[in-house]
Amino acid sequence: MLTPLPFWQDQWFAFRMHWKRRRYRARAIARARDLTCLKRGPRWGRGAILLFCTIRNEIERIDWFLHHYRALGVGHFIFVDNASTDGTRAHLLAQPDATVYATEASYKRARFGMDWINWLMLRHARGHWCVVADADELLIYPHWQTRPLRALTDWLDAQGQPALPSMMLELYPKGPLDQAACHPGIDPVQALNWFDAGNYTITHKPLLDCLLVQGGPRARCFFAQTPERAPTLTKLPLIRWNWHNAWVNSTHSILPRHLNRQFATDGGEGVSGLLLHTKFLATVVEKAKIEKARGEHFGNAAVFDSYYDTVAEAPDLWCAQSTRYEGWQQMEDLGLMSRGGWA
């Protein structure tokens, strides 16, 4: 159970974040000049669920990504292609339900793509339920194979809950990373079917009133000596968008800050989902070398050089405590996902 902040401190944090939100919205509007619309898809209805994604060189994942989210009920995709060179852009342009923007601008200078996403959501997403996900993130939730996103969003609306909190579950193969091949159109979970079940920590960040979950294979294998630098695993991938919202750090946190409190504070459990993180396909080995050279993915890229170097050596992330992934019911049994009142 969380201890509430003193009233004066909560109001001070809210004031600071109010101005941060205004700055981020202004940045997003300024960064609109980075984007060129290459294709505008068909008009979507007022009740359509939209998906926003910044993407670069994901030709091996994109077909399954589209298949997965179409099956969930996404009505329209809005992509920002950031200088793909592997055919991803042409593939997106061929999709009948996609709007495609392109940019050659720096991903890092656009706050790792979030200025672009904030602008596009300001322009297109008002009043819509939206998924915001990377190409290597597959959203699941309780009963996801039999109940579409619309059923879940209707239930969230009835509860007055504007977002679905989720944790990234990092999947990996048994054996060297460069052996985890996955052909386009194939579910990457077939190649990545192991995960860490129990090495997670949870910290409350009062400034943004959000939870910070860390752990998993990257914390265990790459940040064992500096666990505080391990990637953040908490996200809000499904949200009903309002014109005054602004993403702060990827979809880990958002403003206004009250939107981050999508967790029970009384010791109970609310509904939550999972993002199946499929980063560790075989192509990650070569991409690690490329991304280290580009230096576009972290605020202090030099700190992550050893991470990239290790991934480039195709390590085996599997260990004796690794658990084989079996489905959402298993995730609920392990406490990594909850139905809450969503029966």
C-alpha positions in Angstrom: 0.0 0.0 0.0 1.4 3.4 -1.0 1.7 6.3 1.5 0.0 9.4 0.1 2.2 12.5 -0.4 1.6 15.5 1.7 -0.9 17.8 0.0 1.6 20.6 -0.5 4.2 18.3 -2.1 1.6 16.6 -4.4 0.4 20.1 -5.6 4.0 21.2 -6.2 4.7 18.1 -8.3 1.5 18.7 -10.2 2.5 22.3 -10.9 5.9 21.2 -12.2 4.5 18.5 -14.4 1.9 20.9 -15.7 4.6 23.1 -17.2 6.6 20.1 -18.4 3.5 18.9 -20.3 3.1 22.3 -22.0 6.8 22.2 -23.0 6.4 18.7 -24.5 3.3 19.7 -26.5 5.2 22.7 -27.8 8.1 20.5 -28.8 5.8 18.1 -30.6 4.2 20.9 -32.6 7.7 22.2 -33.6 8.8 18.7 -34.6 5.9 18.3 -37.0 8.2 19.8 -39.6 10.3 16.6 -39.4 7.5 14.5 -40.8 6.3 14.0 -44.4 3.0 12.2 -45.0 3.7 9.6 -47.8 0.3 8.0 -47.7 -3.0 8.8 -46.0 -5.1 5.7 -45.4 -8.9 5.7 -45.7 -10.9 7.7 -43.1 -11.6 5.9 -39.9 -14.8 6.0 -37.9 -15.1 7.9 -34.6 -15.0 4.7 -32.6 -12.0 3.2 -34.4 -9.1 2.0 -32.3 -5.9 3.5 -33.7 -2.3 2.3 -33.4 0.7 4.6 -33.4 4.2 3.2 -34.0 7.7 4.7 -34.8 9.5 2.0 -36.9 12.9 1.4 -38.5 14.1 -1.7 -40.3 11.6 -4.2 -39.0 10.8 -6.2 -42.1 11.0 -9.5 -40.3 8.4 -8.5 -37.7 6.0 -6.2 -39.5 3.7 -8.8 -41.0 3.0 -10.6 -37.7 2.7 -7.2 -35.9 0.0 -6.2 -38.3 -1.7 -9.6 -38.1 -1.7 -9.5 -34.3 -3.2 -6.1 -33.9 -5.7 -6.5 -36.7 -6.9 -9.6 -34.9 -7.3 -7.6 -31.7 -9.4 -5.1 -33.4 -7.2 -2.2 -34.4 -9.0 -0.2 -37.1 -6.1 1.9 -38.5 -2.3 2.1 -38.2 -0.3 5.3 -38.2 3.4 4.8 -38.7 6.4 7.0 -38.6 9.1 5.3 -40.7 12.5 6.6 -39.5 14.8 6.0 -42.5 14.3 2.3 -43.0 16.6 0.7 -45.5 15.3 -2.9 -45.5 12.0 -2.6 -47.4 9.9 -1.8 -44.3 8.7 1.6 -45.7 7.5 0.1 -49.0 5.8 -2.7 -47.2 3.9 -0.2 -45.0 2.9 1.9 -48.0 1.2 -1.3 -49.4 -1.1 -1.7 -46.4 -4.7 -0.7 -47.0 -5.3 0.3 -43.4 -2.2 2.4 -42.7 -1.2 6.0 -42.8 2.5 6.4 -43.3 4.7 9.3 -42.3 8.4 9.4 -43.0 11.4 11.2 -41.6 15.2 11.2 -41.9 15.5 13.3 -38.7 17.3 12.2 -35.6 15.3 9.8 -33.4 17.2 10.9 -30.4 16.6 14.6 -30.9 12.9 13.9 -31.2 13.0 12.5 -27.7 13.4 9.0 -29.0 10.5 9.5 -31.3 8.0 10.7 -28.7 7.8 14.2 -30.1 6.6 12.7 -33.4 4.1 10.4 -31.6 2.8 13.3 -29.4 2.2 15.4 -32.5 0.5 12.7 -34.5 -1.7 11.8 -31.6 -2.5 15.5 -31.0 -3.5 15.6 -34.7 -5.4 12.3 -35.1 -6.2 10.6 -31.8 -8.5 12.9 -29.8 -11.2 10.9 -28.3 -10.0 7.6 -29.6 -8.7 4.5 -27.8 -5.2 4.1 -29.0 -2.5 1.5 -28.9 1.1 2.9 -28.8 3.6 0.1 -29.4 7.0 -0.6 -30.9 7.3 -3.2 -33.7 8.8 -5.7 -31.2 5.9 -5.3 -28.7 2.8 -7.5 -28.9 0.0 -6.5 -26.5 -1.9 -9.2 -24.7 -4.4 -9.1 -21.9 -6.7 -11.5 -20.1 -8.9 -13.4 -22.6 -7.2 -11.6 -25.5 -7.7 -14.5 -27.9 -11.5 -14.5 -27.4 -12.3 -10.9 -26.5 -11.3 -8.1 -28.8 -9.9 -4.7 -27.7 -13.3 -3.1 -28.1 -14.8 -5.3 -25.4 -11.9 -4.3 -23.1 -12.1 -0.6 -23.9 -15.9 -0.6 -23.4 -15.3 -2.2 -20.0 -12.5 0.3 -19.1 -14.9 3.2 -20.1 -17.5 1.8 -17.8 -15.0 1.8 -15.0 -13.8 5.3 -15.7 -10.3 4.0 -16.4 -8.6 5.7 -19.3 -5.6 3.4 -19.7 -4.4 -0.2 -19.4 -1.2 -0.6 -17.4 1.1 -3.3 -18.7 4.6 -4.8 -18.1 7.0 -5.7 -20.9 7.7 -9.4 -20.7 11.1 -9.9 -22.3 11.2 -13.1 -24.3 14.3 -14.9 -25.4 15.4 -18.2 -26.9 17.3 -21.1 -25.4 20.7 -20.9 -27.0 22.7 -18.2 -28.7 20.7 -15.2 -29.8 21.9 -15.5 -33.4 20.1 -18.9 -33.7 16.6 -17.4 -33.0 15.6 -17.0 -36.6 12.1 -16.0 -37.5 10.8 -15.6 -41.0 8.5 -12.8 -42.0 4.8 -13.6 -41.2 5.7 -16.1 -38.4 4.8 -15.5 -34.8 8.1 -14.5 -33.1 7.0 -16.1 -29.9 7.6 -19.5 -31.6 11.3 -18.6 -31.6 11.3 -16.7 -28.3 9.5 -18.8 -25.8 11.4 -18.3 -22.5 11.2 -15.6 -19.9 12.2 -14.6 -16.4 9.4 -15.3 -14.0 10.4 -13.7 -10.7 13.4 -11.3 -10.6 11.4 -8.0 -10.7 11.5 -4.9 -8.5 8.8 -2.2 -8.2 9.5 1.4 -7.2 7.0 4.2 -6.9 8.1 7.5 -8.6 6.1 10.2 -6.8 7.0 13.1 -9.2 5.1 11.4 -12.1 3.1 9.2 -9.7 4.0 6.1 -11.7 5.4 2.7 -11.0 8.9 1.7 -12.2 9.3 -2.1 -12.8 12.8 -3.4 -13.6 14.2 -6.9 -14.0 14.1 -9.6 -16.6 16.9 -11.0 -18.7 18.5 -7.6 -19.5 18.7 -6.7 -15.9 20.1 -10.1 -15.0 22.6 -10.4 -17.8 23.6 -6.9 -18.8 23.0 -4.7 -15.7 23.7 -7.0 -12.8 26.3 -4.6 -11.4 24.1 -1.5 -12.0 20.5 -2.7 -11.7 19.2 0.9 -11.4 20.2 1.4 -15.1 18.2 -1.6 -16.3 15.4 -0.8 -18.7 12.0 0.2 -17.4 9.4 -2.4 -18.1 6.2 -0.6 -17.1 4.1 1.0 -19.9 0.7 2.3 -20.8 0.2 0.8 -24.3 -3.6 1.3 -24.5 -5.1 4.7 -23.7 -8.1 6.8 -24.4 -6.4 10.0 -25.8 -7.2 13.5 -24.8 -5.9 16.6 -26.6 -4.0 17.8 -23.6 -2.0 14.5 -23.0 1.7 14.2 -23.6 4.0 11.3 -23.4 7.1 11.8 -21.2 9.4 8.8 -21.6 8.3 6.4 -24.3 5.0 5.1 -23.0 6.5 4.5 -19.5 4.8 7.7 -18.2 2.4 10.4 -19.4 1.1 13.8 -18.4 -1.2 14.9 -16.8 0.4 12.8 -14.1 -2.9 11.4 -12.7 -3.0 9.2 -15.8 0.0 7.2 -14.5 -2.0 6.0 -11.5 -3.5 3.0 -13.2 -2.6 0.7 -10.3 -4.4 -0.3 -7.1 -3.3 1.6 -4.1 -5.2 -0.4 -1.5 -3.4 -3.7 -1.7 -5.8 -5.1 -4.3 -5.3 -5.8 -8.0 -6.5 -3.9 -11.0 -6.7 -5.2 -14.6 -3.4 -5.2 -16.4 -1.9 -6.5 -19.6 1.5 -7.6 -20.9 3.7 -6.5 -23.8 5.4 -9.5 -25.2 8.8 -8.1 -26.1 10.4 -9.8 -29.1 13.6 -7.9 -29.3 15.9 -10.9 -29.1 15.4 -12.4 -32.5 18.6 -13.4 -34.4 18.7 -10.0 -36.2 19.3 -8.2 -32.8 23.0 -9.3 -33.0 23.7 -7.3 -36.1 21.4 -4.5 -35.1 23.4 -4.1 -31.9 26.5 -3.2 -33.9 24.5 -0.8 -36.0 22.7 0.9 -33.1 25.9 1.3 -31.1 27.4 3.2 -34.0 24.3 5.3 -34.5 24.0 6.3 -30.8 20.3 7.1 -31.2 18.6 5.0 -28.5 19.8 6.2 -25.2 20.3 9.6 -23.6 23.8 8.6 -22.5 24.8 6.2 -25.2 28.3 5.6 -24.0 26.8 4.0 -20.8 25.2 1.3 -23.0 28.3 0.5 -25.1 29.0 -2.7 -23.1 25.4 -3.8 -23.5 25.6 -3.5 -27.3 29.0 -5.2 -27.3 27.6 -8.1 -25.3 24.5 -8.5 -27.5 26.7 -8.4 -30.6 28.5 -11.5 -29.2 25.2 -13.5 -29.4 25.0 -14.6 -25.8 22.7 -17.3 -24.4 20.2 -15.5 -22.0 18.7 -18.8 -20.9 19.5 -20.0 -17.3 18.3 -22.7 -15.0 15.6 -20.4 -13.6 14.2 -19.6 -17.0 10.5 -20.4 -17.6 8.8 -21.5 -20.8 6.1 -19.1 -22.0 2.7 -20.9 -22.1 0.0 -18.1 -22.4 -1.9 -15.5 -20.5 -3.3 -17.8 -17.8 0.2 -18.7 -16.8 1.0 -15.0 -16.6 -1.9 -14.4 -14.3 -0.9 -17.4 -12.1 2.6 -15.8 -11.8 1.2 -12.4 -10.9 2.6 -10.7 -14.0 -0.9 -9.9 -15.3 -4.2 -9.5 -13.6 -7.9 -9.7 -14.6 -8.9 -7.4 -11.7 -12.7 -7.0 -12.3 -12.4 -7.9 -16.0 -13.8 -11.4 -15.6 
